[in-house]
């Protein structure tokens, strides 16, 4: 099969043959933002990424499904919310075919270019191992969302937007390198914090209060009361809002079918998704997607677009 190619906001965008949905963007903007390539992909069962390497850091964020990688002489299993970051020149590959469909985002970034703009990050990056694996890397999901928006939606100040998106992604990755992680500024019950992080990361799972209570060793009713008092929403409404937020992003930036988006974010059927989405937003999913694309098409670029590199990158292809 041949690849379908189209030119979107940042450069040449292709969909490697065999994917369920998604794209691979050859950006080649090393001189300004530091971004070489990026993408978001929904892959079928038995997906495989062969051995390859890059001249820049590559960041791989698993959103759904499980994958096992081999990099730096070790095997690395990456689950939902997991990050695998590989240093320049390190050979890596998917060590086994996936047993289920997977959804992931990735980006190749010349980190040194970002460090020139933000030298305070240098100490952590210069001590980083050649392969970084982290679980619970949820802050990177928001950073990837911003990057994908800049690549797939034509908007004003796109050059500056891409730089800021790349900087945010590297910043969040640097924070994951800091021992101890983030310390909350507002007092939050540890069980509430754990449940909230779980719902943020695994929003597609069919969670019940009983499940959540068992995970944090609290009675379901007490957990619901505690969560509501500290978050402002009961757990089921918080989960619903998280699903709708994710669905909006996928409708606006991706080409996954609407029913597929509903299943992706945790609804049991396309009809259920459409009904809940309309109740939450006042629009049908199809209407929201159409309006988002029309709004993107109405905006005009004010900067000269950079030229995509012609050098093929092997970071998002699979065995044919």
N, C-alpha and C positions, 0 to 999 in steps of 0.2 A: 504494500500500500504506500502511496505517497503522502506527504505531509501537506495539510492545508495551511496556507500561510496568509497572514494579513498584517497590515501595518496599523498599530494602535498608538497609544500616547507616547511610548518611549522608544520604540524601535521595531524590528522585525519580530513578529510573534508567530509561533508555530504550535501545532498540536501534533506531537509524535503519534504515529499510527498505533491504533489499538487501545488508546485511553478511552475511558468512559466519558470524560470531560476534562477541561482544563487547558493549560497552555505552558509553553516554554518561551521566554523572551530573551533574545540575544541583545543585550543593551550596549556593552562596550563603552561605558561612560567612566572609565577609570580615571581620566584626567580631572573630572569634576566631582561627581558624587562618590566614585569608587566602586559603583555597581557594574559587574561584568554580565551576569545573567541572573534570572529569577523566574519563578513560576509557581503555580498552584495546580495540582493534578489529582484526579480521581482515577485510580488504577483498578483493573479487574483482578480477579483471582489468578494466582500463578504469575503475577507480575515479577519482573526481575530487572535489576539495574546491574550491568556488567562492570568489570574492573575499569577504573578510570582515575584520573587525577586532574588537578587544576592548579594554575599559578597563583591562586588567591584562596582565602578561607572560604569554605562552603558550609552553610548552615542548613540543616535539614530538620524541620519540625513536623513530627507525626501528629496529625489531628484526629484520625480514626484508624482503627486496625492496628496490627502488630507487624513489625518487620525486624529482621536480624541482619546486622551489618558486620563486615570484617574490615577493620581499619587499625593501623598501627600495631599489627601483630596480635590483635585480640578480637574476640567476638563481642558484639554489643547488641543487646535486644532493646528495641525502642517501642514503647507503647504510647497510647494517647497522651498528649501533652509533653512528650519526651523530645529532647533536643539532642542531635548529634552534630557536632561542629568539627571539621577536619581541616588541619593546617595546609598551607600550600605545599604541593609536591608529595603529599601522602596518598599512596594508592589505597582506594577503598572500593567496596562493592557490596551489593546485597548478597548475603551469604546463602540464602535459600529463597525459593519461590514463596510468595505470600499465600497463606491458606484462605484468606478472605480478601475482599476488596479493601483498598487503602485510600486514604486522603491525606495529602501532605503538601507543605509549602517548602520552598528552598530558595536560596540566594547565594551567589558567589560574589564576595566583596573583597576589594583590596583594603584591608583593615588599616594599613599604614596611612592611606589617604585620609581616613576618618580621624586617626590619631593626630594628624597634623592640625586638624581643626579643634581637637579636644585632647590636648596633651596630658590632662589629668588622668586619662584612661590608660596611658602607656604602661604604667607599672604592672597592672594586672594582666594586660595582654602579653607583655614580654615574659611573664612567668607562666603563661598558659601552656599546658601540655599539648602535644601535637594532635591529640584526639580528646574532645570534651564531650561527655555524655551527662545529661542532667534530666531528672524527672520533675514533673510539676513546673514546666517552663511556660506557664500560661501568659506572663507578660509579653512573651515573644509573639503570641498569637495576635495581639492587638497591633504590634509593630509590623508584622507581616501583612495584616489587613490593610494598614496604611500604605505599605509599599505596593501591594497589588492594586489598590485604588489608583495610585499615581501612574502605574504602568498601563492600566486598562481603561481609564476614563480620561478623556481629553478635557483639561481644565486650565484656567488661567494660572500663570506662574508655575508651570509644570517642572521647570528646571529646579527652582528653589524647593518645590514640594518633594522632588525625588531626593535631593540632598538631605532634607530634614527627615524623610522616611528612613534612609540608609543610616543616618546618625542615630536615630531612635533605636533601630534594630541592634546596632553595635553596642549602644549604651545598655540596653536590656540584657544583652549577652554578657557584657562586662560585669553587670551586677550579679549574674549567676556565678561568676568566678570568685566573688568575694565570700570568704568563709563566714558562716553564720546566717547569711541571707538577710532579708528585710526585717526590720523591727517596726511593728505598728506604732504610730503616734497616738492612736486612740485605743483605750482599753477595750479589748474584745475577748469574750469567753473563748478559750481554746477550741471547744467543741463547735461553736458557731463558725469560727475561722476555718476549721477543717472542713465542715460541711459546705460552707460557701465556696471554698477553693475546689472542692470535689464537683459541685454543681457547675462551676465555671468551666472546669476542665472536661467533664464527662456529661455534658448536657443532653446528649443523645440517649443516654441510658434511661430505662423506665424505673426511676427511683420511687420508692414509697417511704412514708414516714417511718415505718417499721424498719426498713433497710437502713435508713440514715441513723435512726436511733441506736440500732445494734452496732453500727460502726464506731460510734462515739460513746457507747455505753450509757445512754440516757433514755428515759421513757419517751416514746414518741410525742405525747402531748406536751411534756415539759420542753423537749427540744423545739417543738413548733412555737411555743410561747416565748422561749428564750431567743430564738432566731428572729421572730417578728419584732421583739422589743429592741434588738440591736441592729437589725438590717432595715426594718421598716416594712417588710413584706414577709408573709409566711413562705416556707420553703417551696411549696408547689407553685406559687405565683412568681417567685424569684426565678425558678427554673423555666417557667413559661416565658418570662421576659427575656431570659438569656437565649432561648431558642428563637424567639422572634427577631432579636437583634442579629443573630447569626444568619437567619434566613434572609433578612434585608440585605446583608452584605453579599450573600451568594446570588440573590436576584439581581442586584445592581452590577456586579462585576463578573459573574461567571456565565457559563452556557449550559450548566446542568439542567435537565428538564425540571419543571416545577414539582412534579410528583417526586422526583429524585431528591430535590432539595428538602421536601417535607420529611422523607425517610431519613435523610442525612442528619437533620437536626433533632430527630427523635419522635416524630409523629407516626402513628400507625398506618396512615394511608394519605393519599393526596387529598381526598375529600375532607378528612379531619383537619389536615394542615390548612386548607383553603378556608374552612369555616372559622378556625381559631385566628388565623391571620387577619381575616376581614374584621372580626370582632375587636382585635387589638389595634388595628391601624385604620379601619374605615375603608380599606381598599382590598380588592382581590389580589392575590399574588401576581397574576398576569398584568393587572393594571399598574401595580407598583413597579414591576420590571419595565413595562413600557414607558412609564413616566420617568424612571431613572435614566433610561437610555435616551429619551428625548431631551432631558435636561443636559446630559453629557454632550449630546450632539449640538446643542444650541450654544455651548461655550466655545470660545475661540482661543486658540493658542496665541500668545503674544511674544513668545521667545522662539529662536531658531532651534528646531529639534536637532539633537545630536545624531550622529550616524552610528548604526549598529555595527558591531564587529562582524567580519566575515569568517572568523575562525570558529569552527564547530566545537561546541562544548558537549561532553558526554554525560552531563550530570542528570539528565532526566529522560533517558531512553530505556527501552526494555527489550528483552529478547524476543525476536520475531519468529 
